[in-house]
């Protein structure tokens, strides 16, 4: 989302995931369902692992 310079609303429309779910996924304390992550990755045309930020490589 950040790399593509998109808003929460744009991501929601593109992926079919509600705005509240997109915002919740951005929260570091959330545990989104795998189905939600799959929809996000598919809509954003990226790998599901690209949705995770981690200092561990």
PyMOL Python script that loads the backbone (N, CA, C, O; Angstrom):
from pymol import cmd

cmd.read_pdbstr("""\
ATOM      1  N   UNK A   1       0.833  -1.182   0.000  1.00  0.00           N
ATOM      2  CA  UNK A   1       0.000   0.000   0.000  1.00  0.00           C
ATOM      3  C   UNK A   1       0.881   1.251   0.000  1.00  0.00           C
ATOM      4  O   UNK A   1       0.671   2.172  -0.789  1.00  0.00           O
ATOM      5  N   UNK A   2       1.868   1.267   0.898  1.00  0.00           N
ATOM      6  CA  UNK A   2       2.737   2.438   0.973  1.00  0.00           C
ATOM      7  C   UNK A   2       3.601   2.559  -0.280  1.00  0.00           C
ATOM      8  O   UNK A   2       3.791   3.657  -0.803  1.00  0.00           O
ATOM      9  N   UNK A   3       4.120   1.438  -0.757  1.00  0.00           N
ATOM     10  CA  UNK A   3       4.985   1.468  -1.932  1.00  0.00           C
ATOM     11  C   UNK A   3       4.222   1.904  -3.176  1.00  0.00           C
ATOM     12  O   UNK A   3       4.797   2.498  -4.088  1.00  0.00           O
ATOM     13  N   UNK A   4       2.922   1.608  -3.209  1.00  0.00           N
ATOM     14  CA  UNK A   4       2.106   1.982  -4.362  1.00  0.00           C
ATOM     15  C   UNK A   4       1.395   3.310  -4.151  1.00  0.00           C
ATOM     16  O   UNK A   4       0.613   3.748  -4.995  1.00  0.00           O
ATOM     17  N   UNK A   5       1.677   3.955  -3.001  1.00  0.00           N
ATOM     18  CA  UNK A   5       1.111   5.262  -2.677  1.00  0.00           C
ATOM     19  C   UNK A   5      -0.420   5.251  -2.769  1.00  0.00           C
ATOM     20  O   UNK A   5      -1.026   6.096  -3.427  1.00  0.00           O
ATOM     21  N   UNK A   6      -1.024   4.273  -2.092  1.00  0.00           N
ATOM     22  CA  UNK A   6      -2.472   4.103  -2.129  1.00  0.00           C
ATOM     23  C   UNK A   6      -3.087   4.404  -0.763  1.00  0.00           C
ATOM     24  O   UNK A   6      -2.455   4.220   0.278  1.00  0.00           O
ATOM     25  N   UNK A   7      -4.320   4.867  -0.796  1.00  0.00           N
ATOM     26  CA  UNK A   7      -5.046   5.118   0.446  1.00  0.00           C
ATOM     27  C   UNK A   7      -5.744   3.838   0.897  1.00  0.00           C
ATOM     28  O   UNK A   7      -5.848   2.877   0.134  1.00  0.00           O
ATOM     29  N   UNK A   8      -6.214   3.831   2.121  1.00  0.00           N
ATOM     30  CA  UNK A   8      -6.967   2.698   2.647  1.00  0.00           C
ATOM     31  C   UNK A   8      -8.199   2.461   1.788  1.00  0.00           C
ATOM     32  O   UNK A   8      -8.541   1.316   1.491  1.00  0.00           O
ATOM     33  N   UNK A   9      -8.856   3.519   1.394  1.00  0.00           N
ATOM     34  CA  UNK A   9     -10.057   3.405   0.558  1.00  0.00           C
ATOM     35  C   UNK A   9      -9.734   2.753  -0.783  1.00  0.00           C
ATOM     36  O   UNK A   9     -10.467   1.878  -1.244  1.00  0.00           O
ATOM     37  N   UNK A  10      -8.647   3.175  -1.404  1.00  0.00           N
ATOM     38  CA  UNK A  10      -8.255   2.612  -2.691  1.00  0.00           C
ATOM     39  C   UNK A  10      -7.946   1.124  -2.568  1.00  0.00           C
ATOM     40  O   UNK A  10      -8.345   0.329  -3.420  1.00  0.00           O
ATOM     41  N   UNK A  11      -7.241   0.753  -1.513  1.00  0.00           N
ATOM     42  CA  UNK A  11      -6.917  -0.660  -1.293  1.00  0.00           C
ATOM     43  C   UNK A  11      -8.197  -1.456  -1.080  1.00  0.00           C
ATOM     44  O   UNK A  11      -8.343  -2.561  -1.602  1.00  0.00           O
ATOM     45  N   UNK A  12      -9.110  -0.897  -0.322  1.00  0.00           N
ATOM     46  CA  UNK A  12     -10.384  -1.556  -0.065  1.00  0.00           C
ATOM     47  C   UNK A  12     -11.151  -1.813  -1.361  1.00  0.00           C
ATOM     48  O   UNK A  12     -11.650  -2.916  -1.580  1.00  0.00           O
ATOM     49  N   UNK A  13     -11.243  -0.819  -2.197  1.00  0.00           N
ATOM     50  CA  UNK A  13     -11.960  -0.961  -3.470  1.00  0.00           C
ATOM     51  C   UNK A  13     -11.280  -1.960  -4.402  1.00  0.00           C
ATOM     52  O   UNK A  13     -11.947  -2.725  -5.099  1.00  0.00           O
ATOM     53  N   UNK A  14      -9.974  -1.946  -4.406  1.00  0.00           N
ATOM     54  CA  UNK A  14      -9.202  -2.813  -5.292  1.00  0.00           C
ATOM     55  C   UNK A  14      -9.238  -4.275  -4.856  1.00  0.00           C
ATOM     56  O   UNK A  14      -9.223  -5.175  -5.695  1.00  0.00           O
ATOM     57  N   UNK A  15      -9.285  -4.511  -3.553  1.00  0.00           N
ATOM     58  CA  UNK A  15      -9.156  -5.871  -3.030  1.00  0.00           C
ATOM     59  C   UNK A  15     -10.470  -6.500  -2.588  1.00  0.00           C
ATOM     60  O   UNK A  15     -10.560  -7.722  -2.469  1.00  0.00           O
ATOM     61  N   UNK A  16     -11.484  -5.686  -2.344  1.00  0.00           N
ATOM     62  CA  UNK A  16     -12.734  -6.224  -1.820  1.00  0.00           C
ATOM     63  C   UNK A  16     -12.708  -6.436  -0.328  1.00  0.00           C
ATOM     64  O   UNK A  16     -13.620  -7.052   0.223  1.00  0.00           O
ATOM     65  N   UNK A  17     -11.685  -5.942   0.338  1.00  0.00           N
ATOM     66  CA  UNK A  17     -11.557  -6.031   1.788  1.00  0.00           C
ATOM     67  C   UNK A  17     -12.065  -4.712   2.367  1.00  0.00           C
ATOM     68  O   UNK A  17     -11.722  -3.643   1.862  1.00  0.00           O
ATOM     69  N   UNK A  18     -12.870  -4.778   3.411  1.00  0.00           N
ATOM     70  CA  UNK A  18     -13.444  -3.558   3.974  1.00  0.00           C
ATOM     71  C   UNK A  18     -12.347  -2.604   4.465  1.00  0.00           C
ATOM     72  O   UNK A  18     -11.241  -3.021   4.809  1.00  0.00           O
ATOM     73  N   UNK A  19     -12.690  -1.319   4.486  1.00  0.00           N
ATOM     74  CA  UNK A  19     -11.727  -0.309   4.942  1.00  0.00           C
ATOM     75  C   UNK A  19     -11.290  -0.592   6.372  1.00  0.00           C
ATOM     76  O   UNK A  19     -10.113  -0.446   6.703  1.00  0.00           O
ATOM     77  N   UNK A  20     -12.231  -0.997   7.222  1.00  0.00           N
ATOM     78  CA  UNK A  20     -11.880  -1.272   8.611  1.00  0.00           C
ATOM     79  C   UNK A  20     -10.924  -2.461   8.719  1.00  0.00           C
ATOM     80  O   UNK A  20     -10.038  -2.469   9.573  1.00  0.00           O
ATOM     81  N   UNK A  21     -11.103  -3.465   7.853  1.00  0.00           N
ATOM     82  CA  UNK A  21     -10.193  -4.617   7.871  1.00  0.00           C
ATOM     83  C   UNK A  21      -8.815  -4.237   7.361  1.00  0.00           C
ATOM     84  O   UNK A  21      -7.807  -4.707   7.890  1.00  0.00           O
ATOM     85  N   UNK A  22      -8.760  -3.390   6.337  1.00  0.00           N
ATOM     86  CA  UNK A  22      -7.464  -2.922   5.826  1.00  0.00           C
ATOM     87  C   UNK A  22      -6.738  -2.161   6.922  1.00  0.00           C
ATOM     88  O   UNK A  22      -5.548  -2.376   7.157  1.00  0.00           O
ATOM     89  N   UNK A  23      -7.456  -1.275   7.589  1.00  0.00           N
ATOM     90  CA  UNK A  23      -6.849  -0.487   8.658  1.00  0.00           C
ATOM     91  C   UNK A  23      -6.407  -1.387   9.803  1.00  0.00           C
ATOM     92  O   UNK A  23      -5.348  -1.166  10.390  1.00  0.00           O
ATOM     93  N   UNK A  24      -7.201  -2.391  10.124  1.00  0.00           N
ATOM     94  CA  UNK A  24      -6.853  -3.321  11.191  1.00  0.00           C
ATOM     95  C   UNK A  24      -5.595  -4.109  10.837  1.00  0.00           C
ATOM     96  O   UNK A  24      -4.762  -4.372  11.705  1.00  0.00           O
ATOM     97  N   UNK A  25      -5.454  -4.485   9.570  1.00  0.00           N
ATOM     98  CA  UNK A  25      -4.262  -5.222   9.128  1.00  0.00           C
ATOM     99  C   UNK A  25      -3.001  -4.382   9.275  1.00  0.00           C
ATOM    100  O   UNK A  25      -1.911  -4.920   9.467  1.00  0.00           O
ATOM    101  N   UNK A  26      -3.145  -3.088   9.185  1.00  0.00           N
ATOM    102  CA  UNK A  26      -2.008  -2.188   9.324  1.00  0.00           C
ATOM    103  C   UNK A  26      -1.555  -2.065  10.774  1.00  0.00           C
ATOM    104  O   UNK A  26      -0.434  -1.637  11.048  1.00  0.00           O
ATOM    105  N   UNK A  27      -2.432  -2.442  11.700  1.00  0.00           N
ATOM    106  CA  UNK A  27      -2.133  -2.400  13.121  1.00  0.00           C
ATOM    107  C   UNK A  27      -1.203  -3.561  13.466  1.00  0.00           C
ATOM    108  O   UNK A  27      -1.508  -4.712  13.154  1.00  0.00           O
ATOM    109  N   UNK A  28      -0.094  -3.272  14.094  1.00  0.00           N
ATOM    110  CA  UNK A  28       0.893  -4.300  14.419  1.00  0.00           C
ATOM    111  C   UNK A  28       0.357  -5.347  15.394  1.00  0.00           C
ATOM    112  O   UNK A  28       0.913  -6.442  15.481  1.00  0.00           O
ATOM    113  N   UNK A  29      -0.693  -5.036  16.114  1.00  0.00           N
ATOM    114  CA  UNK A  29      -1.225  -5.971  17.102  1.00  0.00           C
ATOM    115  C   UNK A  29      -2.343  -6.850  16.550  1.00  0.00           C
ATOM    116  O   UNK A  29      -2.926  -7.639  17.293  1.00  0.00           O
ATOM    117  N   UNK A  30      -2.648  -6.729  15.269  1.00  0.00           N
ATOM    118  CA  UNK A  30      -3.751  -7.499  14.697  1.00  0.00           C
ATOM    119  C   UNK A  30      -3.254  -8.837  14.172  1.00  0.00           C
ATOM    120  O   UNK A  30      -2.071  -9.011  13.880  1.00  0.00           O
ATOM    121  N   UNK A  31      -4.168  -9.760  14.061  1.00  0.00           N
ATOM    122  CA  UNK A  31      -3.890 -11.077  13.491  1.00  0.00           C
ATOM    123  C   UNK A  31      -4.925 -11.344  12.399  1.00  0.00           C
ATOM    124  O   UNK A  31      -5.907 -12.047  12.638  1.00  0.00           O
ATOM    125  N   UNK A  32      -4.714 -10.789  11.201  1.00  0.00           N
ATOM    126  CA  UNK A  32      -5.702 -10.963  10.134  1.00  0.00           C
ATOM    127  C   UNK A  32      -5.790 -12.414   9.683  1.00  0.00           C
ATOM    128  O   UNK A  32      -4.827 -13.174   9.794  1.00  0.00           O
ATOM    129  N   UNK A  33      -6.950 -12.782   9.179  1.00  0.00           N
ATOM    130  CA  UNK A  33      -7.149 -14.128   8.647  1.00  0.00           C
ATOM    131  C   UNK A  33      -6.345 -14.282   7.361  1.00  0.00           C
ATOM    132  O   UNK A  33      -6.088 -13.312   6.647  1.00  0.00           O
ATOM    133  N   UNK A  34      -5.959 -15.513   7.088  1.00  0.00           N
ATOM    134  CA  UNK A  34      -5.175 -15.785   5.884  1.00  0.00           C
ATOM    135  C   UNK A  34      -5.965 -15.417   4.630  1.00  0.00           C
ATOM    136  O   UNK A  34      -5.386 -14.990   3.631  1.00  0.00           O
ATOM    137  N   UNK A  35      -7.291 -15.584   4.683  1.00  0.00           N
ATOM    138  CA  UNK A  35      -8.125 -15.239   3.531  1.00  0.00           C
ATOM    139  C   UNK A  35      -8.056 -13.737   3.241  1.00  0.00           C
ATOM    140  O   UNK A  35      -8.047 -13.322   2.082  1.00  0.00           O
ATOM    141  N   UNK A  36      -8.008 -12.940   4.284  1.00  0.00           N
ATOM    142  CA  UNK A  36      -7.896 -11.491   4.120  1.00  0.00           C
ATOM    143  C   UNK A  36      -6.556 -11.140   3.500  1.00  0.00           C
ATOM    144  O   UNK A  36      -6.487 -10.309   2.595  1.00  0.00           O
ATOM    145  N   UNK A  37      -5.501 -11.762   3.978  1.00  0.00           N
ATOM    146  CA  UNK A  37      -4.171 -11.501   3.426  1.00  0.00           C
ATOM    147  C   UNK A  37      -4.083 -11.944   1.970  1.00  0.00           C
ATOM    148  O   UNK A  37      -3.432 -11.288   1.156  1.00  0.00           O
ATOM    149  N   UNK A  38      -4.739 -13.058   1.641  1.00  0.00           N
ATOM    150  CA  UNK A  38      -4.745 -13.521   0.252  1.00  0.00           C
ATOM    151  C   UNK A  38      -5.464 -12.531  -0.658  1.00  0.00           C
ATOM    152  O   UNK A  38      -5.004 -12.260  -1.767  1.00  0.00           O
ATOM    153  N   UNK A  39      -6.588 -11.991  -0.198  1.00  0.00           N
ATOM    154  CA  UNK A  39      -7.317 -10.995  -0.988  1.00  0.00           C
ATOM    155  C   UNK A  39      -6.473  -9.745  -1.191  1.00  0.00           C
ATOM    156  O   UNK A  39      -6.432  -9.183  -2.285  1.00  0.00           O
ATOM    157  N   UNK A  40      -5.800  -9.315  -0.129  1.00  0.00           N
ATOM    158  CA  UNK A  40      -4.955  -8.128  -0.228  1.00  0.00           C
ATOM    159  C   UNK A  40      -3.814  -8.353  -1.219  1.00  0.00           C
ATOM    160  O   UNK A  40      -3.553  -7.508  -2.076  1.00  0.00           O
ATOM    161  N   UNK A  41      -3.146  -9.483  -1.099  1.00  0.00           N
ATOM    162  CA  UNK A  41      -2.027  -9.776  -1.996  1.00  0.00           C
ATOM    163  C   UNK A  41      -2.499  -9.876  -3.442  1.00  0.00           C
ATOM    164  O   UNK A  41      -1.845  -9.359  -4.348  1.00  0.00           O
ATOM    165  N   UNK A  42      -3.619 -10.531  -3.657  1.00  0.00           N
ATOM    166  CA  UNK A  42      -4.141 -10.675  -5.016  1.00  0.00           C
ATOM    167  C   UNK A  42      -4.521  -9.315  -5.600  1.00  0.00           C
ATOM    168  O   UNK A  42      -4.182  -9.008  -6.743  1.00  0.00           O
ATOM    169  N   UNK A  43      -5.224  -8.506  -4.816  1.00  0.00           N
ATOM    170  CA  UNK A  43      -5.650  -7.193  -5.291  1.00  0.00           C
ATOM    171  C   UNK A  43      -4.489  -6.243  -5.533  1.00  0.00           C
ATOM    172  O   UNK A  43      -4.528  -5.425  -6.452  1.00  0.00           O
ATOM    173  N   UNK A  44      -3.465  -6.353  -4.713  1.00  0.00           N
ATOM    174  CA  UNK A  44      -2.295  -5.485  -4.846  1.00  0.00           C
ATOM    175  C   UNK A  44      -1.254  -6.056  -5.812  1.00  0.00           C
ATOM    176  O   UNK A  44      -0.229  -5.432  -6.087  1.00  0.00           O
ATOM    177  N   UNK A  45      -1.540  -7.252  -6.317  1.00  0.00           N
ATOM    178  CA  UNK A  45      -0.646  -7.932  -7.268  1.00  0.00           C
ATOM    179  C   UNK A  45       0.768  -8.076  -6.690  1.00  0.00           C
ATOM    180  O   UNK A  45       1.761  -7.645  -7.277  1.00  0.00           O
ATOM    181  N   UNK A  46       0.805  -8.701  -5.515  1.00  0.00           N
ATOM    182  CA  UNK A  46       2.088  -8.945  -4.867  1.00  0.00           C
ATOM    183  C   UNK A  46       2.035 -10.314  -4.190  1.00  0.00           C
ATOM    184  O   UNK A  46       0.978 -10.942  -4.119  1.00  0.00           O
ATOM    185  N   UNK A  47       3.164 -10.758  -3.706  1.00  0.00           N
ATOM    186  CA  UNK A  47       3.218 -12.008  -2.951  1.00  0.00           C
ATOM    187  C   UNK A  47       2.712 -11.741  -1.537  1.00  0.00           C
ATOM    188  O   UNK A  47       2.888 -10.647  -1.001  1.00  0.00           O
ATOM    189  N   UNK A  48       2.093 -12.735  -0.948  1.00  0.00           N
ATOM    190  CA  UNK A  48       1.552 -12.567   0.395  1.00  0.00           C
ATOM    191  C   UNK A  48       2.661 -12.200   1.390  1.00  0.00           C
ATOM    192  O   UNK A  48       2.411 -11.471   2.350  1.00  0.00           O
ATOM    193  N   UNK A  49       3.865 -12.692   1.169  1.00  0.00           N
ATOM    194  CA  UNK A  49       4.976 -12.379   2.066  1.00  0.00           C
ATOM    195  C   UNK A  49       5.398 -10.913   1.976  1.00  0.00           C
ATOM    196  O   UNK A  49       6.022 -10.384   2.896  1.00  0.00           O
ATOM    197  N   UNK A  50       5.058 -10.264   0.872  1.00  0.00           N
ATOM    198  CA  UNK A  50       5.370  -8.839   0.724  1.00  0.00           C
ATOM    199  C   UNK A  50       4.555  -7.982   1.690  1.00  0.00           C
ATOM    200  O   UNK A  50       4.887  -6.820   1.926  1.00  0.00           O
ATOM    201  N   UNK A  51       3.492  -8.553   2.246  1.00  0.00           N
ATOM    202  CA  UNK A  51       2.638  -7.797   3.160  1.00  0.00           C
ATOM    203  C   UNK A  51       3.204  -7.697   4.560  1.00  0.00           C
ATOM    204  O   UNK A  51       2.695  -6.941   5.387  1.00  0.00           O
ATOM    205  N   UNK A  52       4.270  -8.464   4.835  1.00  0.00           N
ATOM    206  CA  UNK A  52       4.870  -8.479   6.159  1.00  0.00           C
ATOM    207  C   UNK A  52       6.142  -7.657   6.194  1.00  0.00           C
ATOM    208  O   UNK A  52       6.984  -7.743   5.300  1.00  0.00           O
ATOM    209  N   UNK A  53       6.265  -6.861   7.239  1.00  0.00           N
ATOM    210  CA  UNK A  53       7.518  -6.147   7.476  1.00  0.00           C
ATOM    211  C   UNK A  53       8.236  -6.841   8.612  1.00  0.00           C
ATOM    212  O   UNK A  53       7.652  -7.092   9.666  1.00  0.00           O
ATOM    213  N   UNK A  54       9.473  -7.143   8.403  1.00  0.00           N
ATOM    214  CA  UNK A  54      10.245  -7.812   9.442  1.00  0.00           C
ATOM    215  C   UNK A  54      11.703  -7.442   9.298  1.00  0.00           C
ATOM    216  O   UNK A  54      12.220  -7.375   8.183  1.00  0.00           O
ATOM    217  N   UNK A  55      12.376  -7.198  10.416  1.00  0.00           N
ATOM    218  CA  UNK A  55      13.814  -6.922  10.357  1.00  0.00           C
ATOM    219  C   UNK A  55      14.614  -8.189  10.056  1.00  0.00           C
ATOM    220  O   UNK A  55      15.788  -8.117   9.693  1.00  0.00           O
ATOM    221  N   UNK A  56      13.972  -9.346  10.208  1.00  0.00           N
ATOM    222  CA  UNK A  56      14.635 -10.630   9.950  1.00  0.00           C
ATOM    223  C   UNK A  56      14.543 -10.944   8.462  1.00  0.00           C
ATOM    224  O   UNK A  56      13.455 -10.929   7.885  1.00  0.00           O
ATOM    225  N   UNK A  57      15.651 -11.219   7.862  1.00  0.00           N
ATOM    226  CA  UNK A  57      15.688 -11.531   6.419  1.00  0.00           C
ATOM    227  C   UNK A  57      16.095 -12.965   6.217  1.00  0.00           C
ATOM    228  O   UNK A  57      16.186 -13.427   5.080  1.00  0.00           O
TER     229      UNK A  57
END
""", "prot")
cmd.dss("prot")
cmd.show_as("cartoon", "prot")
cmd.util.cbc("prot")
cmd.orient("prot")
